[in-house]
Amino acid sequence: MSAAPAHDNSHWKASIMRAAGAGALVAALGLALPAQAASPSQDNCDRLAGSQYDTSRNMAFAPVREAGLKGTNSQAIAACRAALDETNAPRFAFQLGRALDGAGDTADAMNAFDQASQRGYAIAKVHLGMSLGELGEEEAAFALFRQAADAGNALGAYNVGVLYRDGAGTAQNTAEAVRWFTAAWTKGYAAAGFNLGVLYDEGQLVPQDNGRAMEWYKRAAAKGQVDAMVNLALMYEGGQGTTSDLTAAANWYGRAAKLGDGFAEDRLKLVNEALATAQAKPLPAAVDRSIVTASTAL
């Protein structure tokens, strides 16, 4: 299978996650009580800009994925500005940052994230680190991710793992990458399990072990991680880490296709054709994905 691309700023968004999980939900998040006697502005800010990965968000409202914040967010921005003026609470500074970032106002978004970060708001540190990393300030980004990870934030732990793996903002350290991916996985972040699978699948930074790779892909796929579903299907199709099983491959391609993965949909057609004809003819070569792309989950 293909090797993961080397880290550089051009794929920063592909490697590092903001509040995205490739479709996975963070289980084991602490629940925060809804705000008491909140004003309309506070409720609207929570309703329009709360993050699913913010353990301190107002749980009375459904979280908003970043895709839902793209474009004009005048209502969310106005509500969060008013809520921040009323309370000076770091949650509203963070959510204002999300709304501004979605509207393309990077500078003001970073200021809002920094305001929340200075108050110890872990998820804001992740977003600020992401913004700094996109500007090439990878050491500063690593420091913020590590602070968030040390505070127990799953996204912070995942991003620390990515930077240790890629040697970006810090010296490359495979053992630390595995440790932090495992920590993020333990907190329910499925993309971390996928990346652990990739490490063992490719055998570039750790000894190749298809059996362990397959186990991690299974775990991540069971949590809805689409890339893990595809790589698991590829392993069943090619007999890597297991005996070749086109029926199992079709099952996992089918699951990924239902979640909108075009590669899986195309591959499913080929596998189903082979199953229908009951022939052992070789299928066209497939290329696995070796890195989670943020666009699949925003």
N, C-alpha and C positions, 0 to 999 in steps of 0.2 A: 504494500500500500504506500501511498505517497507520503513524503516527509512534510512536516509542518513548515510553512514559510518562515524565514528569519524575521525577527522583529525589526520594524522600522516604523516611522510615523505614518507612512502611507497605509498601514493596516492596523493602526492603533484602534480604530473603532471596531475592527473585526475581532481583535484579540481581547480587548478590555470591555467590560460591561458596565453600563450605567444601571438603571433599575430595570434590567431586562433579564430574562432567564431562559431564553429559547423555549418558551412555552411552559416552563416549569414553575410551580408554585413553591415558595419557601414554606415548608412545614415547620413546626417547632418555633414559630415566631411568638414572642411574648405579645399578649394583647393589651392594648392601652384602652382605658375607659374613655367613652365619648366626652367631649368637652361639656362642662356644666354651664348652663345659662349663656350659651354662645350667642353672639350677635348674628344677624343675617350675613354680614360680610365674612365672619369666621366660618359659618356653616357653608357658605358658597365657596370659599377658598378650599375647605376640606373636600367638598363635593367635586370641585372642578380640577383639583391639582394634587390630591393625595396619592402617595406612591404605595404600591403593594409591598414594597420592601422596606418601608418605614415602620419600624416596630412601635413608634410613638404617634402614628397618625390617628385620626379620629375614626375608629372602627364602625361608627354609625353609618359611614358612607362607603360605597364600593370604591376601590382604588381606580385610578386612571392610568392606563399604560401610556408610554411616551408617544405612541402613534396618535393617541387621542389629543395630544397637546401640540401637534404640528400645525403651523399656520397661524391665523389670527386668533389670539387668546385674550382679547380686550376685556371680556367679562372676568376671566380667571385672574388676569393681572390686576384689574381694579379691585376685585374682592380681596386678593391676597395683600395688596398694598394697604387697604383699609384695615384688614385684620392685624397686620403687622404694626400699624400705627396705634391700634387700640391696645395691643397686648405686649408688643416687643418680644413675642414668643419665637424661639428658633424654628419651630415647626412651620410657622407662616413665612419666615424668611426663606426656608428651604423650598416651600411650595411656590413662593413667588419666583424663586430661581428656576424651578421647573417650567413655570408658565412663560417666563421670559426666554428661556432657552428654546422652548418649543416655537416661540415667535421669531427666533433668529437673532435675538438681542443678547449676544454672547457676553459682552462686557458687563452689562447690568446683571445678567444671570450669575456671572462669576462673583460679582460683588455681593449678591444675595446669598450665594452658597458660602462665601467666605464669612459673612456675618453669622450664619448658622454654625459654621465650622468652629468659629472662635468661641462659641457657646458649648462646644463639645458634641454637636449633633452629628452622629456617625455617618448617616446616609448622605449628609451634605458634604462630608469629607470625600466620599466616593465620587460625587459629581464634580466637586472642585478639582479633585485629582485627575479626573477624566479630561476636564477642560484644559488643565495645565499640560497634560500629556500630549494633547492635540497641538499644543503650542511648542512642543519639543522639550518641555521642562520635566523630563522623566524622573529625575531624582526627587524633585518636589512631589510629583505624583505618587511615587513609591512611598514616600514618608507619610502622605495622607492616607493612602490605602492601608498602610501598616497600622496607623492609628485607629482607623475604622475597624480593621480586623481584630486588633487587640481589644476593642470595645465589644466584640462579639458579632459584628456585622458580616453576614454571609457574602455580600458582594465585595466587601473589602478583602475578605480572606481569599476569594476567588481571584481578584485582581493581583493580590500579592503573589499568588501562585503563578499567574501568567508572567509577571515580570521576573520572578526567579527563574522560570523556565526559559525565558527568552534572553535573560541577561540585560534587561532594559531598566535603567535607573538604579541598578544594583548589579553586583557580580552574579553571573549565572550559578545557580545552586539547585541541582536536580532534587536533592533530598528535601530541601525547603519547599520546592515547588510541589512535590508530592504531599508534604505535610500540610500545606495550606490548601491545596485542592481537596484533601481529605477533610480538613476542617470545614470548608465550605459545603462539601457534600453532607457532612454530619448535620449541618444546619438546614439541609433540604434543598441545596442549590444543585439541580440536576446537571447543569452544564459542566460542573466540576467533575462529576463522575464520567461524563463523556471524555473530558480531557485526560483523565487518568487512563481511560481505555486507549486513547490515542498514543499516550506515552509507551504503553506496553505493546501496542499494535505495531508501531513504527520501529521500536528498538533503537532509536537514535541516542536517547539520553539515559535509558535504562535497558537492561537486557531484554531482548524481544521475548514476549510470552503471550502467544495467541490465546491461551486458555484464560489468563488473567484479563487480557483485553476484552475477550468475549463476555466475561463475567461483569466487567464494569459497563460495557455497552448494554447488557441485559438490565442492569440496575437502573441506568439512566433512562433507557427506553421505557421501562415500567413506570417511570415518573413523567412520561410524555415528551422526552427530549428527542426531537425529530432526527437530528444528525446521528444520534446513537442508534435509532431505529434503522437508518439507512446502512450504517456500517455493520450492524448486526446482520442485516439481510445479506450484505456483501460477503460476510464470513460464512453464512450458511450456503450461499450460492457457490462460493469457491472452495468450500471445505477447509477453511482455515480455523484452527482451534476446535474443530468438530468435523464430523463426516458431512459430506455434501448433502444438503436437504433443500431441494427446490420448493417444496411445499412450505417449509418454514420461512424460506427467503421471500416467497410470495406473500406470506402473512405479514411480515414486517414491512415490506415495500408497500403493501396495501394500507397499513396503518399510517405510514408516513405520507402516502399519497392523499389520504383523507384529511390530513392536516395541511395540505396545500403544497407538498414538496413535488416539484415538477420532475426532478431527476428520478425520484422513486416511482412516479407514475409511468415514466418511460420504461424504466427497468422492469416494472411489474408486467407490462405488456410482453416483453421478451421472455420473461420467466413463464408466464402463463401460456405462451405459444409453445414453449418447450415441454411444458407439462401436458398440454393438449395433444401433442403429437407423440408423446411418450418416447422421444428420441434423446439420445445422449449427445446431441450435437453441441459443440461449444458455442457459448454466447459471446457476443462482442465484448471486448474488454471494457471494464468499468473503472472509473476513478473515484476513490472514496473522498469524502471531505475530511480534512484534518484539523479544522478549526471552526469554532462556532462563530457565525456572523451575526453581528448585532441586529442587522436588518430583519432577521427572521423573528425577532421577538419584540421589537419596539412597538 
